[in-house]
Amino acid sequence: MRRSVHALALGFAGYGALVLGILALAAVGVGVLGATGAVPLSEVLLANGIMLLVGLGFGGPFLGTAWALHRRRAWARVPALVLAVLVVGNAPLGTLLGGYTLYTLLDDEGTAQLDS
């Protein structure tokens, strides 16, 4: 089961990085529109600021939970389960991450790995 908690940490880190990466690509696209003059600079800055906040709001908790799972912190179980429930409907990656998180952390062996 020790490998399972490590796999969860990697899964949460990957999901968080994916969210941030998608929003970074969107920010680059908005920047290109601003550079061509199709969109005013003030709107580009506003859109990129909003995407930064959304990225940190959605990707940040996954990265923080990944760090806590990697360090085997006991408190990591609660945010991991909450995030798992939130993403379990996002097929296919969210379903895999959410289902595996619920399977691992609702098991006594998985919980014991975080408590030690």
C-alpha atoms as an extended CHARMM CRD file, in Angstrom:
* protein
*
       116  EXT
         1         1  MET       CA              0.0000000000        0.0000000000        0.0000000000  PROA      1               0.0000000000
         2         2  ARG       CA              2.9920000000        2.3170000000        0.4310000000  PROA      2               0.0000000000
         3         3  ARG       CA              3.3240000000        2.5430000000       -3.3190000000  PROA      3               0.0000000000
         4         4  SER       CA             -0.3490000000        3.4750000000       -3.5570000000  PROA      4               0.0000000000
         5         5  VAL       CA              0.0570000000        6.6340000000       -1.4690000000  PROA      5               0.0000000000
         6         6  HSD       CA              3.1030000000        7.5520000000       -3.5390000000  PROA      6               0.0000000000
         7         7  ALA       CA              1.0880000000        6.9780000000       -6.7270000000  PROA      7               0.0000000000
         8         8  LEU       CA             -1.6350000000        9.2440000000       -5.3440000000  PROA      8               0.0000000000
         9         9  ALA       CA              0.9150000000       11.9870000000       -4.7480000000  PROA      9               0.0000000000
        10        10  LEU       CA              2.0700000000       11.6860000000       -8.3570000000  PROA      10              0.0000000000
        11        11  GLY       CA             -1.5200000000       11.6660000000       -9.5970000000  PROA      11              0.0000000000
        12        12  PHE       CA             -2.4350000000       14.7990000000       -7.6670000000  PROA      12              0.0000000000
        13        13  ALA       CA              0.7330000000       16.5590000000       -8.8300000000  PROA      13              0.0000000000
        14        14  GLY       CA              0.0180000000       15.5950000000      -12.4320000000  PROA      14              0.0000000000
        15        15  TYR       CA             -3.6020000000       16.7440000000      -12.2480000000  PROA      15              0.0000000000
        16        16  GLY       CA             -2.6030000000       20.0640000000      -10.6880000000  PROA      16              0.0000000000
        17        17  ALA       CA              0.1080000000       20.5810000000      -13.2910000000  PROA      17              0.0000000000
        18        18  LEU       CA             -2.3570000000       19.7410000000      -16.0550000000  PROA      18              0.0000000000
        19        19  VAL       CA             -4.8230000000       22.3660000000      -14.8160000000  PROA      19              0.0000000000
        20        20  LEU       CA             -2.0900000000       24.9960000000      -14.5790000000  PROA      20              0.0000000000
        21        21  GLY       CA             -0.6810000000       23.9970000000      -17.9780000000  PROA      21              0.0000000000
        22        22  ILE       CA             -4.0270000000       24.3010000000      -19.7450000000  PROA      22              0.0000000000
        23        23  LEU       CA             -4.6080000000       27.7390000000      -18.2710000000  PROA      23              0.0000000000
        24        24  ALA       CA             -1.0440000000       28.7820000000      -19.1570000000  PROA      24              0.0000000000
        25        25  LEU       CA             -1.6820000000       27.8210000000      -22.7770000000  PROA      25              0.0000000000
        26        26  ALA       CA             -4.9140000000       29.7990000000      -22.7370000000  PROA      26              0.0000000000
        27        27  ALA       CA             -3.0200000000       32.7900000000      -21.3130000000  PROA      27              0.0000000000
        28        28  VAL       CA             -0.4660000000       32.5400000000      -24.1170000000  PROA      28              0.0000000000
        29        29  GLY       CA             -3.3010000000       32.4730000000      -26.6420000000  PROA      29              0.0000000000
        30        30  VAL       CA             -4.8400000000       35.5980000000      -25.1320000000  PROA      30              0.0000000000
        31        31  GLY       CA             -1.3910000000       37.2110000000      -25.1510000000  PROA      31              0.0000000000
        32        32  VAL       CA             -1.0190000000       36.4770000000      -28.8450000000  PROA      32              0.0000000000
        33        33  LEU       CA             -4.3780000000       38.1260000000      -29.4840000000  PROA      33              0.0000000000
        34        34  GLY       CA             -3.1520000000       41.1600000000      -27.5480000000  PROA      34              0.0000000000
        35        35  ALA       CA              0.1390000000       41.2590000000      -29.4480000000  PROA      35              0.0000000000
        36        36  THR       CA             -1.6660000000       41.2930000000      -32.7900000000  PROA      36              0.0000000000
        37        37  GLY       CA             -3.8240000000       44.1760000000      -31.6420000000  PROA      37              0.0000000000
        38        38  ALA       CA             -7.0500000000       42.1870000000      -31.9050000000  PROA      38              0.0000000000
        39        39  VAL       CA             -7.7130000000       42.7040000000      -28.1820000000  PROA      39              0.0000000000
        40        40  PRO       CA             -6.8120000000       45.7870000000      -26.1230000000  PROA      40              0.0000000000
        41        41  LEU       CA             -3.9230000000       45.3570000000      -23.6680000000  PROA      41              0.0000000000
        42        42  SER       CA             -6.1070000000       46.1010000000      -20.6440000000  PROA      42              0.0000000000
        43        43  GLU       CA             -8.4160000000       43.2110000000      -21.5400000000  PROA      43              0.0000000000
        44        44  VAL       CA             -5.4350000000       40.8890000000      -22.0730000000  PROA      44              0.0000000000
        45        45  LEU       CA             -4.0680000000       41.7360000000      -18.6210000000  PROA      45              0.0000000000
        46        46  LEU       CA             -7.4840000000       41.2860000000      -17.0330000000  PROA      46              0.0000000000
        47        47  ALA       CA             -8.0440000000       37.9200000000      -18.7340000000  PROA      47              0.0000000000
        48        48  ASN       CA             -4.5750000000       36.6750000000      -17.8110000000  PROA      48              0.0000000000
        49        49  GLY       CA             -5.0540000000       37.8120000000      -14.2100000000  PROA      49              0.0000000000
        50        50  ILE       CA             -8.3410000000       35.9420000000      -13.9950000000  PROA      50              0.0000000000
        51        51  MET       CA             -6.7440000000       32.8170000000      -15.4870000000  PROA      51              0.0000000000
        52        52  LEU       CA             -3.9050000000       33.0600000000      -12.9530000000  PROA      52              0.0000000000
        53        53  LEU       CA             -6.3730000000       33.2170000000      -10.0670000000  PROA      53              0.0000000000
        54        54  VAL       CA             -8.4370000000       30.3470000000      -11.4690000000  PROA      54              0.0000000000
        55        55  GLY       CA             -5.2930000000       28.2790000000      -12.0280000000  PROA      55              0.0000000000
        56        56  LEU       CA             -4.0550000000       28.8340000000       -8.4990000000  PROA      56              0.0000000000
        57        57  GLY       CA             -7.5500000000       28.2220000000       -7.1390000000  PROA      57              0.0000000000
        58        58  PHE       CA             -7.9670000000       24.8960000000       -8.9360000000  PROA      58              0.0000000000
        59        59  GLY       CA             -4.4030000000       23.6830000000       -9.4540000000  PROA      59              0.0000000000
        60        60  GLY       CA             -2.9600000000       24.9020000000       -6.1600000000  PROA      60              0.0000000000
        61        61  PRO       CA             -4.9460000000       22.5830000000       -3.8860000000  PROA      61              0.0000000000
        62        62  PHE       CA             -3.9340000000       19.5870000000       -5.9930000000  PROA      62              0.0000000000
        63        63  LEU       CA             -0.2640000000       20.5220000000       -5.8060000000  PROA      63              0.0000000000
        64        64  GLY       CA             -0.4720000000       21.1850000000       -2.0660000000  PROA      64              0.0000000000
        65        65  THR       CA             -2.2240000000       17.8820000000       -1.4780000000  PROA      65              0.0000000000
        66        66  ALA       CA              0.3630000000       16.1070000000       -3.6300000000  PROA      66              0.0000000000
        67        67  TRP       CA              3.1280000000       17.5490000000       -1.4720000000  PROA      67              0.0000000000
        68        68  ALA       CA              1.3390000000       16.4910000000        1.7350000000  PROA      68              0.0000000000
        69        69  LEU       CA              0.7140000000       12.9700000000        0.4130000000  PROA      69              0.0000000000
        70        70  HSD       CA              4.3350000000       12.6790000000       -0.6500000000  PROA      70              0.0000000000
        71        71  ARG       CA              5.4390000000       13.7170000000        2.8470000000  PROA      71              0.0000000000
        72        72  ARG       CA              2.8670000000       11.2600000000        4.3000000000  PROA      72              0.0000000000
        73        73  ARG       CA              1.1630000000       13.9370000000        6.3780000000  PROA      73              0.0000000000
        74        74  ALA       CA             -1.8800000000       12.6220000000        8.2750000000  PROA      74              0.0000000000
        75        75  TRP       CA             -3.9180000000       15.7410000000        7.4690000000  PROA      75              0.0000000000
        76        76  ALA       CA             -3.5220000000       15.0940000000        3.7170000000  PROA      76              0.0000000000
        77        77  ARG       CA             -6.3060000000       12.5200000000        3.8400000000  PROA      77              0.0000000000
        78        78  VAL       CA             -9.1160000000       15.0830000000        4.2180000000  PROA      78              0.0000000000
        79        79  PRO       CA             -8.2140000000       17.4130000000        1.3150000000  PROA      79              0.0000000000
        80        80  ALA       CA             -7.3860000000       14.4080000000       -0.8740000000  PROA      80              0.0000000000
        81        81  LEU       CA            -10.8210000000       12.8790000000       -0.2580000000  PROA      81              0.0000000000
        82        82  VAL       CA            -12.5770000000       16.2250000000       -0.8350000000  PROA      82              0.0000000000
        83        83  LEU       CA            -10.7040000000       16.7890000000       -4.1030000000  PROA      83              0.0000000000
        84        84  ALA       CA            -11.3630000000       13.1810000000       -5.1380000000  PROA      84              0.0000000000
        85        85  VAL       CA            -15.1030000000       13.6500000000       -4.7140000000  PROA      85              0.0000000000
        86        86  LEU       CA            -14.9580000000       16.9050000000       -6.6970000000  PROA      86              0.0000000000
        87        87  VAL       CA            -13.0950000000       15.4150000000       -9.6820000000  PROA      87              0.0000000000
        88        88  VAL       CA            -14.5520000000       11.9170000000       -9.8290000000  PROA      88              0.0000000000
        89        89  GLY       CA            -17.0560000000       13.0870000000      -12.4660000000  PROA      89              0.0000000000
        90        90  ASN       CA            -14.3900000000       14.5940000000      -14.7550000000  PROA      90              0.0000000000
        91        91  ALA       CA            -13.8280000000       11.6910000000      -17.1270000000  PROA      91              0.0000000000
        92        92  PRO       CA            -11.3650000000       10.1720000000      -17.8070000000  PROA      92              0.0000000000
        93        93  LEU       CA             -8.5220000000       11.5630000000      -15.6540000000  PROA      93              0.0000000000
        94        94  GLY       CA            -10.6520000000       12.8470000000      -12.7910000000  PROA      94              0.0000000000
        95        95  THR       CA            -12.5130000000        9.5600000000      -12.6150000000  PROA      95              0.0000000000
        96        96  LEU       CA             -9.2620000000        7.6110000000      -12.4100000000  PROA      96              0.0000000000
        97        97  LEU       CA             -7.7210000000        9.9350000000       -9.8230000000  PROA      97              0.0000000000
        98        98  GLY       CA            -10.8930000000       10.2320000000       -7.7570000000  PROA      98              0.0000000000
        99        99  GLY       CA            -11.6750000000        6.5270000000       -7.7960000000  PROA      99              0.0000000000
       100       100  TYR       CA             -8.1340000000        5.5090000000       -6.9290000000  PROA      100             0.0000000000
       101       101  THR       CA             -7.9970000000        8.0990000000       -4.1420000000  PROA      101             0.0000000000
       102       102  LEU       CA            -11.2340000000        6.8410000000       -2.6190000000  PROA      102             0.0000000000
       103       103  TYR       CA            -10.0650000000        3.2290000000       -2.9670000000  PROA      103             0.0000000000
       104       104  THR       CA             -6.7060000000        3.9330000000       -1.3430000000  PROA      104             0.0000000000
       105       105  LEU       CA             -7.5830000000        6.4050000000        1.3970000000  PROA      105             0.0000000000
       106       106  LEU       CA            -10.7740000000        4.7370000000        2.5770000000  PROA      106             0.0000000000
       107       107  ASP       CA             -8.7790000000        1.5540000000        3.1570000000  PROA      107             0.0000000000
       108       108  ASP       CA             -7.2680000000        0.9810000000        6.6050000000  PROA      108             0.0000000000
       109       109  GLU       CA             -3.8130000000        0.2690000000        5.1470000000  PROA      109             0.0000000000
       110       110  GLY       CA             -3.7840000000        3.5200000000        3.1920000000  PROA      110             0.0000000000
       111       111  THR       CA             -4.8280000000        5.5080000000        6.2310000000  PROA      111             0.0000000000
       112       112  ALA       CA             -2.1540000000        3.7630000000        8.3220000000  PROA      112             0.0000000000
       113       113  GLN       CA              0.5180000000        4.8820000000        5.8290000000  PROA      113             0.0000000000
       114       114  LEU       CA             -0.4640000000        8.5020000000        6.4000000000  PROA      114             0.0000000000
       115       115  ASP       CA             -0.6540000000        8.1950000000       10.1530000000  PROA      115             0.0000000000
       116       116  SER       CA              2.8680000000        6.8470000000       10.5420000000  PROA      116             0.0000000000
